[in-house]
Amino acid sequence: MELEVVTREGTSVGKVDVPDEVFNVKAKKHLLHEAVRSFLANQRQGTASTKGRSEVKASGRKPWRQKGLGRARAGTVASPIWVGGGVAHGPKPRDYYFTLPKKARRLAIKAALSLKMREGGVKVVDSLDVSEPKTKEAIKLLRALGVEGEKCLLVVPEKREGLLRATGNLRRVRTTIAKDVNIYDILNAERIVIDKDAIQPIVEVLTR
């Protein structure tokens, strides 16, 4: 398969060969779903914690006698039904991490890239960089590429501090390096803009 390479102004400057095993792959929706679920689960810290009735600081004394006062029975002020009492069945620190087999993860990413390719959501440019690390420069770049206002994923071959800083304040734009491309960013983006020098690193990561 060949992909057209354009300049930031949209002028065609040639084509780049990409393997079908990366950009022309089909996979079941269930695999994409599991890959996204795994990615999001692995981002969770799992540090949410509450105190149960045995952990709150409270007296163990019975608030009032069992019978004769016309009030509901109460054995402790640490009861979950009391203000300031413990939490019933509340969250505790836990690990949400789970992973898919390596082959399944790579197949899901390749299938997601292929899906975006078939939808016309992938653009390859000869150079993806900005002259200054400023937000206005990033906006100029996106406008020239015709993707301003869209949810974009910019893929570069290596870390480019200027581009990262320039796009840092743009809520709908995410910049990543080729070896860190993941299933969630691909499917979450409306348009994927790839630096032509990032094609080979992507292929190497997904086919090794």
C-alpha atoms as one frame of an Amber mdcrd trajectory, in Angstrom:
protein
   0.000   0.000   0.000   1.152   3.532  -0.753   0.263   6.667   1.191   0.501
  10.138  -0.254   2.917  12.490   1.499   1.977  16.163   1.590   3.552  19.367
   2.824   1.917  21.394   5.583   0.359  23.497   2.811  -1.241  20.396   1.260
   1.051  20.022  -1.752   1.864  16.431  -2.694   5.568  15.598  -2.531   5.470
  11.886  -3.277   4.373   8.626  -1.731   5.558   6.295   0.991   5.177   2.514
   1.019   3.489   0.988   4.054   2.944  -2.731   4.690  -0.576  -4.121   4.442
   0.044  -6.096   7.629  -0.049  -2.805   9.572  -2.340  -0.497   7.611  -4.748
  -2.934   6.004  -5.828  -5.238   8.820  -9.283  -6.282   9.947 -10.166  -7.376
  13.471 -13.272  -8.118  15.463 -14.862  -5.233  17.356 -14.586  -7.284  20.514
 -10.778  -7.196  20.299 -10.776  -3.405  19.915 -13.143  -3.150  22.870 -10.960
  -5.327  25.095  -7.814  -3.439  24.082  -9.386  -0.073  24.956 -10.770  -1.459
  28.215  -7.340  -2.777  29.155  -5.651   0.548  28.330  -8.114   2.599  30.378
  -8.058   0.163  33.306  -4.284   0.352  33.425  -4.443   4.153  33.756  -6.423
   3.905  37.000  -4.502   4.532  40.210  -6.857   2.469  42.313  -6.160   4.589
  45.409  -9.783   5.398  46.351 -10.327   4.481  49.991 -13.019   4.864  52.654
 -13.233   3.881  56.325 -15.593   1.179  57.478 -17.412   1.194  60.812 -14.476
  -0.512  62.514 -12.015   2.139  61.286 -13.707   5.471  62.067 -12.730   7.260
  65.258 -15.763   6.828  67.469 -16.726   5.687  70.954 -17.676   2.064  71.385
 -20.257   3.028  73.974 -23.920   2.386  73.268 -25.493   5.856  72.710 -28.624
   5.109  74.785 -30.322   2.173  76.341 -32.008  -0.378  74.121 -35.615   0.107
  75.231 -37.886   2.610  76.844 -36.958   5.917  75.168 -39.095   5.623  72.007
 -36.041   5.997  69.826 -34.647   3.551  67.294 -32.201   1.008  68.578 -28.564
   2.085  68.260 -25.456   0.204  69.221 -22.681   2.533  68.038 -22.236   5.978
  66.514 -19.875   4.369  63.979 -22.863   2.804  62.204 -23.073   3.628  58.468
 -26.535   5.171  58.977 -25.104   7.829  61.296 -23.538  11.080  60.118 -19.812
  10.656  60.668 -20.126   6.894  60.772 -18.349   4.374  58.613 -19.059   3.747
  54.940 -20.828   0.521  54.050 -19.161  -1.416  51.234 -17.032   1.596  50.234
 -14.023   1.447  47.888 -10.650   0.206  49.071  -7.271   0.471  47.319  -7.054
  -2.125  44.570  -5.177  -2.880  41.360  -7.266  -2.611  38.188  -4.411  -3.708
  35.931  -4.986  -6.395  33.361  -3.316  -7.006  30.051  -3.926  -8.731  26.762
  -1.439 -11.032  25.037   1.192  -9.101  23.108  -0.049 -10.379  19.740  -3.611
  -9.332  20.556  -2.521  -5.829  21.612  -0.536  -5.311  18.426  -3.323  -6.685
  16.256  -5.780  -4.278  17.899  -3.515  -1.278  17.214  -2.980  -2.353  13.598
  -6.705  -2.852  13.141  -7.409   0.604  14.607  -4.879   2.240  12.257  -6.395
   0.352   9.326  -9.883   1.459  10.333  -8.818   5.107  10.433  -7.078   4.629
   7.090 -10.243   3.292   5.447 -12.238   6.189   6.891  -9.791   8.693   5.368
  -8.690   9.892   8.784  -4.926   9.457   8.273  -2.667  12.088   6.732   1.113
  11.799   6.209   3.159  15.000   6.093   6.783  15.509   5.136   7.601  17.381
   8.352   5.557  17.824  11.508   7.182  20.579  13.511   6.811  24.231  14.505
   9.231  27.138  14.233   8.587  28.254  17.821   7.242  26.408  20.880   4.109
  28.564  21.011   0.428  27.687  20.869  -0.212  30.114  18.012   2.387  28.260
  15.925   0.632  24.949  16.577  -2.692  26.507  15.545  -1.090  27.751  12.309
   0.191  24.224  11.624  -3.224  22.632  12.233  -4.952  25.255  10.092  -2.514
  24.650   7.236  -3.110  20.911   7.483  -6.866  21.435   7.412  -7.501  19.798
  10.788  -8.018  22.839  13.006 -10.826  22.299  15.501 -10.790  18.520  15.068
  -9.685  15.995  17.650  -6.199  15.199  16.366  -3.380  12.806  17.098   0.026
  14.015  15.923   2.646  11.266  15.575   6.339  12.142  15.372   9.389   9.833
  15.150  11.081  11.132  18.294  10.377  13.545  21.121  10.131  17.108  19.835
  10.030  19.440  22.791   8.958  22.450  20.727   5.925  20.688  19.262   4.970
  19.202  22.640   5.036  22.640  24.268   3.189  24.254  21.364   0.323  21.759
  21.496   0.257  21.428  25.282  -2.587  23.933  25.717  -4.723  22.561  22.884
  -7.370  20.389  24.515  -8.304  18.487  21.353  -4.748  17.779  20.201  -2.448
  15.053  21.479   1.167  14.612  20.390   2.957  11.281  20.771   6.067   9.558
  19.499   5.763   6.589  17.159   6.794   3.872  19.621   4.183   5.047  22.167
   1.147   4.976  19.849  -1.724   3.273  21.661  -5.183   1.945  20.827  -7.112
   4.579  22.807  -5.438   7.619  21.223  -5.962   6.194  17.738  -9.670   5.459
  18.151 -10.310   8.639  20.147  -8.896  10.887  17.415 -10.913  12.157  14.478
  -7.770  12.754  12.406  -4.307  11.210  12.678  -1.417  13.221  11.247   1.828
  11.260  10.911   5.296  12.614  10.185   6.646  10.524   7.289   9.745   9.697
   9.370   7.456   8.125  12.001   6.059   5.513   9.601   9.037   3.164   9.874
   9.211   3.232  13.720   5.472   2.456  13.878   5.925  -0.501  11.513   8.934
  -1.771  13.473   7.096  -1.654  16.807   4.006  -3.423  15.472   5.771  -6.135
  13.481   8.702  -7.172  15.658
